[in-house]
Every structure is written in structure tokens, then in C-alpha cells.
Amino acid sequence: MTIRTVGFVGLGMMGSRMAPQISGAGWPVHVFDINGEAAEAVARAHNNIFVEESPKAVAEAAEAVITMLPAGPDVHTAALGPDGLAQGFSEGDVLIDMSSSQPWMTLELAEALKVRGIGMIEAPVSGGIEGAEAGTLTLMIGGDDELVERCMPILEPMAGHVFRTGKSGSGHALKTLNNMLSALNTMAAAEILLIGTRFGLDPEVMVDVINQSTGMNSAMQRNMKQQVISRKFSGGFAWDLKFKDFGIAVDLAKRTETSVPLSALAFQLSQAATTWMGDTTDKRSIEIVRWMEHMAGTEIRKPG
């Protein structure tokens, strides 16, 4: 069955940039967001995007609906709650969850929709706002192969890299583990730069050397000069979303009975940083370095 019309629920920082990639590729896109003004703004700025009054109305207008929401519970509410997607779907329609959801909740939702004749795959993303804007996100797709193939034409306009991860839930599991590793990379890189700074090394030189050596990681490549040494602290993932994903990964470790002492300690430190920061509404994930600087009594700056 060819997908002729697409739905999109969740037009935040990511969704508002992802939905236009689909409409720009030729599909009519019916959208809903609890912030009606945000939905109207996206529709005004882009052709072929139409605002609906509820998730149910979105599902009634589309054969496939994408959710891009904060977490699994939000996806469940959008799908199964009052005026939810399930009330508007027809048999054979598909839900594509691109949120960073809990893998076990994805399995539960997929089963609940299956008994209604509705398919579900997940395609969580990496690449942030820049990737969403450029249509170069990395997609981690889990679910039935036939459903995935059916949905690929509407996913490809948003993607630079597409990876099949396996069965339902696998995409969300890999996404949250990637974000756990990203958090560990940032904290490890900050500790190294703090030691070097206190010794008297130029942190910019440290970054340059490490990025050509075995200690290189994504935080050294993308954040330390650009966000920390520059003192901008303005880019990257939202703190609350990154911390949420870190917690999901720790929960996944518990559910799989996997001992993760290093990751568990880093999560506890992130909890301490959250308390120290207070209101994290507008904070970015790189703010963990500010807390580490506070604990060390040193800022990572060029000498002089």
C-alpha cells in the first residue's frame, strides 16, 4: 500500500524542521501540536502542511503518522488517549515513532496497535536541530521489514544515514545507548581538559592533539572548542531530553540485568548537576561542563 498522505504529531524544535522535509518532497502533511500557535506557524511557513485539531483528526487524514514527542508516555497518550491516533486510524495504517522513547513502552504500544490492525515502527534520530534543518538526520529504524520498506519513501527526505536495527524496540534501545555514550564522552573530555588546564596546558592545543590521537571522541570534536573554551555553552541537545535519555539507558541496563558501574556513577553525577543548575528549561546538555568546572574550581579557558 502506497502512503499518499502523512501525519505529524509534535512540532517542537525537531518536529518543526522535520515535517517540512516531508512536505517539501511532495506529501501533504497533516499536523498537530498541543501548542496550536507552533503548528499554525509551521503551516504558514510551508506549503502542503495542514493543521488538525487533535491526533485523532491527524490519523483520520493520513495513512502514516509520525510522532516526535518528548518520551514514551507522551507517545502512548497521543496514540491511545482521548482523541488519540488509534481512534482515527484505519486498519492497515502505520504509526512511526521518531521520539526518544523507552524501548519497553514501544513494545507495549506496538502490541496494543497490532490488535487493532495498525502497524508500528520506530525511527529515532540523531543529528540535532542542524540535521533536522538540513534533512541529514541519522535514523535508527526498528520494526517489521515490510512496514519499514513501505515507510522508507517518507523517511528518506529527513535522513542522511539510515540504519536498520532489528525488531521492534531495537531502534529506541540503540538511540538511548548512543546518548548515554555521548554523555560519558562529554564528562570524560571535560575531566581531561580540567586536569590539563590546572597544569597549565592550553586547552585548545589539548583538543587539537587529542583529536589526532587515540583519545578523540565526539565531545572533543564538536563541543570543547566550539562551546566550552569559547564560553558559549549554547549548542547541542536540550539538557532535560539528554538527561531523560540517560535515565532510560540506565533503566534498560537494570531491565537487562547488566552491571554498568561507570555509567551509573555518571548518571548520579548528572543528577547532582541537575540539582545544582536549578531551572534546566533552557539549558543545553553541554552545561554539565559548567558543573564540573564548579566542582574543580577551574574554568576551561585559554591561559592568560
N, C-alpha and C positions, 0 to 999 in steps of 0.2 A: 504493500500500500504506500503510495507516494504521499509525503507530507506536503500539503498545499498551503496551510496556514499555521502559524506558530504563536504560542502564548508565552508571556514572560512575566513572572511574579517576583518582584524585588528589584527596585531601581535605585539602589544606593550608589556608592562610589564606583562599584564594579558594574553592577547591572545596567546603570545608565549609560555606560560605554559599550557594553556587550550587545544589548538589544539593537542598537543602530547598525552594528556589523551585519546582523541577520537581515534587517530591513533593507540595508544597502545592497545586499546580494539578491534582492528581488522578492523576498517573502513578506506578505502582510503580517505584522506582529501586533497582537492584542496584549495590552499590558495592564498590570495592577500593582499599586504600591499603597501601603497604609498612609503614606504621605501623598495625598492626592495632588498637591502642587508639584511635587517632584515628577510624578507621572505626566502631568499636563505639560511641564517644561520640556521633557524628552519628546513628547508628541509634537509640540510646536517646532522644535528644532530639527526634526527629521521627518521626511515623507514616509508614508506607508506604516506609521505607528498609530494605533488607536487605543484610547484609554477606556477601560471597563470598570464597572463599579464594584466588582468582587472577584475572588479567584474562581468562583463558580461560573461567572459570566465569561471569564477568560477561557475556561475549559470548554464552554459551550461553543465558543467561536473558533477553536483550534483543534487540530489532530494531535499536536505535541505541545506540551507546556514545559518551559524551563523555569526552575526555581533557583534564585540566587539570594539566599536569606542567611541570617547570622549563624544558625546552628540547626541541628536535627529537630529539636522541639518546635521551632518555628515552621519547618517544612511540614511536620506532622499536622500542625494546626491549619496551615494553608491547604493541605491535602484533604484532611478528614474532619476539620472543624465545621462550624456553621457557615453556610455559603462557601464551602470548600470546593476544591477542584473535583473531588470524587463525585460531587452532586451534579457537576456539569459535564464530566467526561462521558463519552460513548464507548461502547465495547470496542477494543482494538486501539484506542488512543494510548498515548505514551507520556509518562512523566519523566523528565530529565532533571535530576537534581545536581546543580553545579555548585551548591553551597559546600562549606566545610562541615559536614555532618558527622555525627557519631556512627561508626560502621554498623554497630549492632541495631541502631534505630533504623538505618537504611534497610537492613534485612527484614525487620518487622514491618516497615511500611510497604516494601516490595511485595511481601506475602499478603498484606491486607488489600492491596490493589489488585493482585493477581486473582483473588477470588471474585472480584467484580469484573474480570475480563480486561483489566487495564495493565499495560506493561510499564516497567520502570527500569531505567538505567541511571547510573551516576557518572558525572564527568567533572569532578572538582578541578580547580585550576591553580596554576602558579604563574607568576609574572607580574602581579600587581596592577596598579592603575595604568602604568605605561603600556604594559602588554595588552590590557583591555582596550585602550585607546587605539593602539596600532593593529589590533587583530592578530597578535603574535603570542597568545597565551599557550602555556603547556597544559594539555588536558590529560587526565588520568581516568580512563574510562573502564568502569566495571559493569558487568551485566551480560545478558544473553546475546550471543553473537549476532543473531538475526535482527534483534532490536537495534543493536549498535549500528549495524550496516544501514538499516533504514533511517537512522537519525544522523548519520555522518554528514550528509549534504548541508544540514543546518548548523552543525557544529564546526565544520571546517572554516567558515568565514571568520570565526573568532580565534582560530588556532594557528600557531607557528609550529608546534610539535604535538603529536597525538600518540599516546601510548595506551595499548590495551593491557589492563592489569589483571583480568581474570573474572571471576564470578562476582555476583552482586555483593557490595560492601568492600570489595578489594580496592577500588579507586579511592574511597574515603579513608581507608586504612593507610594507604600509601601517602595520601596528602597530609594526614596528620603526623605521620612519622617524618616526612620531609620537613615539616615546620618545627618539629622537636629538634631535629638535627640543626636546622637553621638557628634556633635559639641557642643551642650549645655552642655553635660556631662563633656567634656574636660574643658570648660570655668568655669563651676561651681567648678570642682575639683581643678583647679588652684587657684581660688579665696580663697577657704578654706585653701589650703596649704600656700598661701601667708600670710594670717592673722596669721596662726599658727607659721610660720617661724619668722615673725616680733615680735611675742610674746615671742619667744624663744623655741618653741617646736621643736623636731626632726621630720622633715617631713617623714622620713622612719617609725618612730613609728606611726605617724598620719595615714599613708597609711595602716599599719598593723591593727590598731584598727578599722578604718573605713571599711575596707574590711571584718570585722567580725561584722559589725553593720549596722544600717538601712541606713546610708549614702552611702553605697557601690554602685559603678557604674562601667561601663566598663573602663572608663579612669583611675580610681583608681586601678583597677585590672591589666590592661595591659600596662599602659603608664607612670604613675607617677614615679615609681621606675626605670623602665626599660629605659625610655627615658629622663625624666626631671631631677630627682635627680642625675642620672648617668651623666647628661650633654651630652648625645649622640645626642638627637634630630634627629635620623636617620631613625626611623621606621614609619610605618603607611601609611595612604593614602596620595597621592600627594596633595599638597595644592590646586593647580588650580582645580583639579577634585572635591575635597571636597567642595571648595567654590562655584563651579558651581552647585553641588547638593543642597547646602544650598539655593542658589538663586532659583532653580527650586521649592523647597519646599515652599519658601515664595511666589512665583508666584502662586503655587497651592492654597495656603491659600487665595490669592486675588480672584482667579477664583471661589472658593467655598464660597466666602464672609464670611470667618472665621476670627474672630479677634484673633491675636496672638501677643500681645504686648511684651511678653518676648522674643519670637523667633525673632521678628522684630528688637528689640534692639540688640540682639546677632549678627544678620546679619550685622547691621550697624557697630558694633564694629569690626567684621571680615573685613568689607570694610576698616576701618581705619587701621587695622593691615596690610592689603594688601598694602596700600599706604606706610606705614612705612617700610615694607620689601623691596620694590622696585622690583627687578627681582625675581619672585617666581618660575621660571622654574624648579629648582631642589629642591624646598622646600617641606617639608612634613607638613601634617596638624597639627602636634604637635607644629609647630612653633608659633601658636597662643599664647602659654605659654610664649615664649620669649618676645612678645609684651606686655603681661600682666605684666611680671616682670619689663619691662622697665617703664611702667606706674606706677607701685608700688614702683619703686626704690629699689627692693629687688629681689635676686635670691633664688629659692627654692633649698637650699643645706643643708646638714647635718651641725650642728653647729660646730664651732672650725676650 
